[in-house]
Amino acid sequence: MKSAIVLGAGIVGVATAVHLQQRGWSVALLDRKEPGGETSYGNAGLIQSEAFQPYAMSHNWRELTNIAIGSTNAVRYRLAALPWHVGPLLSYWRHSFPASHARASAAYAQIIGCAAREHESFIRDSEAGNLIRREGFRILYRKHSALKAAVAAAENLREVYDVKFSTLTPWDLMQAEAALTDAGVGGLHWLEPWTVFDPGGLVSAYANLFTRIGGHIVRGDAQSLSTSGTGGWSVITEGGRMEAEAAVVALGPWSPDLLKRFGYRFPMVRKRGYHRHYAGGGRLDLPLYDAANGYVLAPMTKGTRITTGAEFAAPSGKLDLTQLACAEQAARNLLELGRPVEPKPGFGTRPCMPDMLPVIGGASRHRGLWLHFGHGHHGFTLGPTTGRLIAELMNNEAPMVDPFPYRPERY
């Protein structure tokens, strides 16, 4: 029986572990925390079937200037943290030019197109259907020019990928979301994405599926990874040393730091995002993205969750709640938000590769070392899909999509 240690129990690692276990491998899933306790928990809970194109960096100098002077809440940065980000960001900016972005989008569409189907299989097997709605999400716009541009972009996606959406007048939006006191100039309703009331709970359900089919979840530090004397890989767990033929690095934003020890260099754009729940106020029917202010309001089991845009901070930098405070102020102009549930907000880090594609495949110089990270804003959407892809590669099966665009050696 083949054996593997999967490092990282976010949705990407959990999905990888499930797919390998289903293929007859003996799998241990290692993390310092419970499954789904980091970014896989604190997101907007969207499984985005409409996101066929990865997020590109703007080349509009007015928008870039607004970011530089801090007049937009969607993106914030700390000047002292820029040395950690400038190199990967410049590469990201270069890959955002139309020709490069088109190539990335062609590859991205292949895995996004499988996302709902792969989640459906997991949801059925883990009996987690009570956490899911299949009615899409909405976007609110505050300027007619922004809404017009968004509709044009949506129409292009509909023409190419047959995605379904509807446009909303302010009256439409107020009728759909009775809790709103302001509907801006209207919006869009993406009709096909799925939404999740408890993203961490969904990951936990997938992890329970993993153990039910014979997998093992162990506590330990991924930094203890080393080659073993038998030609495989070993880690130190709470129960002692564990060995396996293969190791999968699925540590999200922490993956490049671990891989440096083995001589691999992966530039990564790390985008921090904050989240907090609010209770006692109005409740939305579906998640709502406030495009002008760069945050999402999402109905969750704990209350209404705010998730913010991107902050570029030092890897171990202190929390700066400015972005969340601005999002909260904007949200209170849309509905009665209520009181914060948690005494302190949470945060997570989105691991974005400069070419906007995840890293999926075997390490070039180490047998049995596999890499699976860099899903950007869509790890929650893509985990089961790319988990299947890397399991197929490890098991010498015909892959579900062409794996070439995601190969680690491109870096």
URHUPE-V848591 format. One record per residue. N is the residue number from 0. RES is the residue in one letter. PSI is psi in degrees with one decimal (* if undefined). OMEGA is omega in whole degrees, 0 to 359 (NA if undefined). D_CENTER is the distance of its C-alpha to the mean C-alpha in Angstrom with 2 decimals. Layout:
BEGIN
N_RES_PSI_OMEGA_D_CENTER, N_RES_PSI_OMEGA_D_CENTER
END
This chain:
BEGIN
0_M_130.1_177_32.04, 1_K_150.4_183_29.21, 2_S_150.0_181_27.18, 3_A_148.7_170_23.82, 4_I_121.9_176_22.06, 5_V_122.4_183_18.26, 6_L_113.3_179_17.11, 7_G_120.0_184_14.12, 8_A_34.0_164_13.57, 9_G_-175.3_184_9.89, 10_I_-31.6_179_8.87, 11_V_-46.7_179_9.10, 12_G_-42.5_180_12.45, 13_V_-45.3_180_13.68, 14_A_-39.7_177_13.30, 15_T_-45.5_181_15.06, 16_A_-42.4_179_17.69, 17_V_-48.2_183_18.40, 18_H_-40.1_178_18.94, 19_L_-43.9_180_21.19, 20_Q_-38.3_178_23.08, 21_Q_-21.5_179_23.73, 22_R_11.2_174_25.28, 23_G_7.9_177_27.74, 24_W_157.2_169_26.31, 25_S_115.3_192_26.89, 26_V_135.3_170_23.53, 27_A_132.0_179_22.82, 28_L_117.0_188_19.38, 29_L_135.4_174_19.67, 30_D_162.6_175_18.07, 31_R_-18.1_183_19.74, 32_K_177.4_175_18.18, 33_E_154.0_178_17.76, 34_P_137.9_176_14.92, 35_G_24.7_185_11.78, 36_G_-4.8_182_13.26, 37_E_-126.4_184_10.81, 38_T_-27.1_178_7.30, 39_S_-17.0_176_7.03, 40_Y_-48.8_192_9.96, 41_G_45.8_179_9.78, 42_N_-174.7_183_7.46, 43_A_-2.6_177_9.34, 44_G_34.9_182_9.45, 45_L_131.2_168_9.17, 46_I_100.7_199_9.50, 47_Q_94.2_178_10.23, 48_S_-9.3_180_13.26, 49_E_-7.5_190_14.44, 50_A_60.8_184_11.85, 51_F_-15.4_180_14.15, 52_Q_127.2_179_14.11, 53_P_158.8_181_11.50, 54_Y_119.9_177_11.95, 55_A_156.4_175_15.25, 56_M_136.6_183_17.02, 57_S_144.3_170_20.04, 58_H_9.0_178_23.50, 59_N_117.5_187_25.25, 60_W_-27.9_176_27.31, 61_R_-44.5_178_27.66, 62_E_-41.4_179_23.93, 63_L_-36.7_178_23.71, 64_T_-40.8_178_26.75, 65_N_-38.1_176_25.29, 66_I_-44.9_184_22.39, 67_A_-37.1_183_25.04, 68_I_2.0_175_27.27, 69_G_26.8_182_24.65, 70_S_5.6_174_25.48, 71_T_142.5_180_21.98, 72_N_-9.0_181_19.60, 73_A_-33.6_180_16.46, 74_V_128.0_176_16.65, 75_R_156.8_179_18.70, 76_Y_160.7_173_19.87, 77_R_127.0_186_22.40, 78_L_-42.1_182_25.22, 79_A_-18.5_182_25.80, 80_A_-10.1_186_22.25, 81_L_-33.8_177_22.53, 82_P_-29.0_178_24.08, 83_W_-20.9_191_20.83, 84_H_-22.0_193_18.99, 85_V_-42.9_180_21.72, 86_G_-56.0_177_21.91, 87_P_-36.4_180_18.29, 88_L_-39.4_178_18.21, 89_L_-39.7_177_21.47, 90_S_-41.4_176_20.24, 91_Y_-43.4_180_17.18, 92_W_-42.2_179_19.85, 93_R_-40.0_180_22.07, 94_H_-8.4_180_19.56, 95_S_-4.2_174_19.03, 96_F_152.7_191_22.66, 97_P_-45.1_184_23.25, 98_A_-45.9_179_24.38, 99_S_-41.6_181_21.58, 100_H_-34.7_178_18.92, 101_A_-40.7_178_20.75, 102_R_-44.0_178_20.63, 103_A_-40.9_181_16.88, 104_S_-37.4_179_16.54, 105_A_-41.3_178_18.99, 106_A_-40.5_182_17.01, 107_Y_-39.8_182_13.64, 108_A_-31.0_180_15.57, 109_Q_-38.7_182_16.76, 110_I_-34.6_176_13.58, 111_I_-37.7_181_12.22, 112_G_-18.5_179_15.76, 113_C_-6.4_194_15.55, 114_A_-50.6_183_12.42, 115_A_-40.7_180_14.50, 116_R_-43.4_181_17.31, 117_E_-38.6_174_15.59, 118_H_-40.9_182_14.10, 119_E_-42.1_179_17.64, 120_S_-44.5_179_19.24, 121_F_-42.7_181_17.32, 122_I_-42.7_179_17.90, 123_R_-48.9_184_21.54, 124_D_-28.2_180_22.15, 125_S_-0.9_180_20.60, 126_E_46.9_183_22.39, 127_A_20.2_183_19.45, 128_G_-22.3_180_20.36, 129_N_-13.3_181_21.41, 130_L_-2.6_192_17.86, 131_I_139.9_164_17.07, 132_R_147.0_185_18.41, 133_R_47.7_185_18.65, 134_E_14.1_173_19.89, 135_G_-166.8_176_17.19, 136_F_167.3_186_16.43, 137_R_156.3_175_18.48, 138_I_130.9_178_18.55, 139_L_134.2_178_21.52, 140_Y_149.3_183_23.29, 141_R_-6.2_177_26.07, 142_K_139.9_180_27.79, 143_H_-36.0_180_29.35, 144_S_-39.5_179_28.57, 145_A_-41.0_178_24.80, 146_L_-41.8_180_25.05, 147_K_-44.0_179_27.28, 148_A_-38.5_180_24.93, 149_A_-40.3_178_21.99, 150_V_-41.2_179_24.33, 151_A_-42.2_179_25.46, 152_A_-40.2_179_22.00, 153_A_-39.1_179_21.30, 154_E_-35.3_177_24.70, 155_N_-42.7_177_23.96, 156_L_-38.3_178_20.88, 157_R_-40.0_180_23.15, 158_E_-39.1_185_25.84, 159_V_-41.7_189_23.83, 160_Y_1.1_179_21.43, 161_D_35.1_175_23.28, 162_V_155.8_185_20.50, 163_K_133.8_178_22.06, 164_F_165.0_172_22.15, 165_S_149.9_175_24.88, 166_T_150.6_185_26.00, 167_L_127.4_169_26.95, 168_T_165.3_175_29.89, 169_P_-38.6_179_29.92, 170_W_-41.7_177_32.13, 171_D_-44.8_183_29.77, 172_L_-40.6_178_26.90, 173_M_-35.9_178_29.27, 174_Q_-38.8_181_30.50, 175_A_-34.2_183_27.08, 176_E_90.5_186_25.99, 177_A_-20.9_182_29.20, 178_A_-14.9_183_27.79, 179_L_139.9_172_27.33, 180_T_-9.1_179_30.17, 181_D_132.3_181_29.05, 182_A_16.7_179_27.44, 183_G_-138.0_178_27.63, 184_V_8.3_182_28.87, 185_G_-161.5_183_26.89, 186_G_-163.7_178_23.61, 187_L_149.1_170_21.72, 188_H_107.0_171_20.76, 189_W_120.7_195_18.30, 190_L_-21.9_190_20.01, 191_E_-21.5_178_18.09, 192_P_157.8_176_14.45, 193_W_151.3_178_14.25, 194_T_152.3_188_13.55, 195_V_127.7_182_13.41, 196_F_-22.4_184_15.85, 197_D_86.4_183_14.54, 198_P_-42.8_178_10.98, 199_G_-37.0_178_12.44, 200_G_-35.7_178_15.44, 201_L_-43.3_178_13.86, 202_V_-39.5_177_12.54, 203_S_-39.8_178_16.07, 204_A_-41.1_177_17.65, 205_Y_-38.2_178_16.12, 206_A_-37.9_177_17.36, 207_N_-36.8_174_20.69, 208_L_-42.8_180_20.92, 209_F_-46.8_180_20.57, 210_T_-32.6_181_23.45, 211_R_-29.4_180_25.45, 212_I_12.1_171_25.69, 213_G_-0.6_180_26.86, 214_G_166.1_182_23.99, 215_H_131.2_175_24.27, 216_I_126.6_183_21.96, 217_V_149.5_175_23.43, 218_R_137.7_179_23.11, 219_G_174.4_182_23.39, 220_D_120.5_180_22.33, 221_A_-25.1_180_20.50, 222_Q_-12.4_177_22.58, 223_S_-0.7_182_25.59, 224_L_132.8_177_24.66, 225_S_163.2_174_27.80, 226_T_147.8_180_29.78, 227_S_166.0_181_32.27, 228_G_-17.2_181_35.91, 229_T_5.2_180_35.53, 230_G_2.9_178_33.29, 231_G_-139.6_185_30.04, 232_W_150.7_180_27.63, 233_S_155.0_175_27.98, 234_V_161.1_175_26.31, 235_I_121.1_179_27.90, 236_T_175.1_177_26.97, 237_E_-25.0_179_28.68, 238_G_4.5_180_30.99, 239_G_-167.7_182_31.88, 240_R_139.7_178_31.10, 241_M_138.7_181_29.24, 242_E_152.3_177_29.50, 243_A_162.9_179_28.02, 244_E_-34.8_186_28.47, 245_A_154.6_173_24.86, 246_A_137.9_179_21.94, 247_V_120.9_178_18.26, 248_V_104.7_180_16.27, 249_A_53.4_188_12.71, 250_L_13.9_178_12.41, 251_G_-127.7_185_9.32, 252_P_-13.9_179_10.93, 253_W_-4.1_183_14.18, 254_S_-47.8_181_14.72, 255_P_-35.6_181_16.85, 256_D_-42.5_178_19.06, 257_L_-42.6_186_19.99, 258_L_-17.5_175_20.70, 259_K_-34.4_181_23.04, 260_R_-22.3_181_25.50, 261_F_9.7_174_25.83, 262_G_16.6_180_26.39, 263_Y_138.9_180_23.11, 264_R_116.8_179_21.74, 265_F_109.5_174_18.23, 266_P_140.1_182_17.64, 267_M_137.8_172_14.19, 268_V_114.2_182_13.14, 269_R_115.3_183_11.72, 270_K_113.0_178_10.69, 271_R_141.9_175_11.49, 272_G_146.0_182_10.90, 273_Y_156.7_177_13.35, 274_H_152.5_178_13.82, 275_R_149.9_178_17.08, 276_H_151.3_179_18.88, 277_Y_137.9_183_22.21, 278_A_157.8_176_24.93, 279_G_2.6_179_28.35, 280_G_-158.2_177_27.68, 281_G_153.4_182_26.97, 282_R_130.2_177_24.24, 283_L_157.2_176_22.31, 284_D_-43.5_180_22.33, 285_L_159.3_176_18.91, 286_P_145.9_182_16.00, 287_L_122.9_177_17.32, 288_Y_121.5_175_15.86, 289_D_95.5_190_18.59, 290_A_-36.0_184_18.33, 291_A_-24.5_184_21.09, 292_N_1.6_168_19.64, 293_G_36.0_178_15.92, 294_Y_164.4_178_14.75, 295_V_137.3_168_13.99, 296_L_121.2_184_16.48, 297_A_130.1_176_15.45, 298_P_121.7_181_18.08, 299_M_168.8_179_17.27, 300_T_-29.6_180_19.77, 301_K_-6.4_184_20.32, 302_G_-164.3_177_20.94, 303_T_123.5_181_19.37, 304_R_132.3_167_16.13, 305_I_129.8_170_15.59, 306_T_133.8_187_12.27, 307_T_177.8_176_13.10, 308_G_-140.6_187_12.34, 309_A_134.2_172_12.33, 310_E_132.8_177_14.96, 311_F_100.3_182_16.32, 312_A_167.4_173_18.03, 313_A_149.5_184_19.71, 314_P_-39.0_180_17.82, 315_S_23.7_183_20.03, 316_G_151.8_179_20.94, 317_K_158.0_179_21.99, 318_L_137.2_174_20.15, 319_D_109.3_189_21.14, 320_L_13.4_180_20.86, 321_T_-45.6_183_22.22, 322_Q_-43.1_178_19.09, 323_L_-40.0_180_18.65, 324_A_-40.0_178_22.42, 325_C_-39.8_178_22.49, 326_A_-41.1_179_19.84, 327_E_-42.7_179_21.91, 328_Q_-43.4_179_25.07, 329_A_-39.0_181_23.86, 330_A_-36.7_180_22.65, 331_R_-15.4_173_26.10, 332_N_-9.5_180_27.66, 333_L_-33.0_182_25.96, 334_L_166.1_174_26.67, 335_E_108.0_190_28.13, 336_L_-32.9_183_25.15, 337_G_-162.3_185_27.04, 338_R_150.8_176_26.85, 339_P_139.8_179_24.02, 340_V_-48.8_182_23.48, 341_E_145.2_176_22.37, 342_P_-30.1_178_24.77, 343_K_143.3_176_22.03, 344_P_160.7_172_18.56, 345_G_170.9_177_15.53, 346_F_161.0_175_12.89, 347_G_170.6_183_9.86, 348_T_124.5_179_8.97, 349_R_124.2_182_6.25, 350_P_104.0_185_7.92, 351_C_126.2_175_9.18, 352_M_149.1_183_12.22, 353_P_-28.9_179_15.21, 354_D_8.3_172_15.67, 355_M_10.5_178_12.11, 356_L_142.4_178_12.13, 357_P_161.5_176_10.80, 358_V_119.6_184_13.69, 359_I_114.2_177_15.18, 360_G_-176.0_182_18.78, 361_G_147.4_175_21.68, 362_A_142.3_189_22.72, 363_S_-27.7_187_25.72, 364_R_5.8_182_28.14, 365_H_112.7_179_27.39, 366_R_134.6_177_28.13, 367_G_2.9_177_25.85, 368_L_122.3_185_22.95, 369_W_146.3_187_19.75, 370_L_134.0_185_16.55, 371_H_88.1_184_13.05, 372_F_176.6_175_10.27, 373_G_37.5_184_8.92, 374_H_1.8_175_6.00, 375_G_-131.5_182_5.51, 376_H_-5.1_190_3.99, 377_H_27.8_176_3.50, 378_G_-40.4_180_3.02, 379_F_-36.3_177_4.50, 380_T_-44.7_194_6.57, 381_L_-13.0_187_7.61, 382_G_-54.7_180_8.36, 383_P_-31.7_180_11.86, 384_T_-53.6_181_12.70, 385_T_-24.3_172_12.25, 386_G_-40.1_176_13.57, 387_R_-41.9_182_16.56, 388_L_-46.8_182_16.99, 389_I_-32.1_176_17.33, 390_A_-38.9_177_19.51, 391_E_-42.0_178_21.67, 392_L_-43.7_181_22.15, 393_M_-29.7_183_23.08, 394_N_8.6_179_25.40, 395_N_38.0_175_27.05, 396_E_163.4_172_26.24, 397_A_123.7_184_25.98, 398_P_150.1_182_22.31, 399_M_-32.2_175_20.82, 400_V_165.9_178_20.03, 401_D_117.6_183_21.43, 402_P_-6.2_188_19.60, 403_F_-44.0_183_21.35, 404_P_-21.1_186_18.85, 405_Y_4.7_187_16.33, 406_R_138.1_181_19.21, 407_P_-33.1_186_19.03, 408_E_-5.9_176_22.50, 409_R_-16.8_175_21.57, 410_Y_*_NA_21.11
END
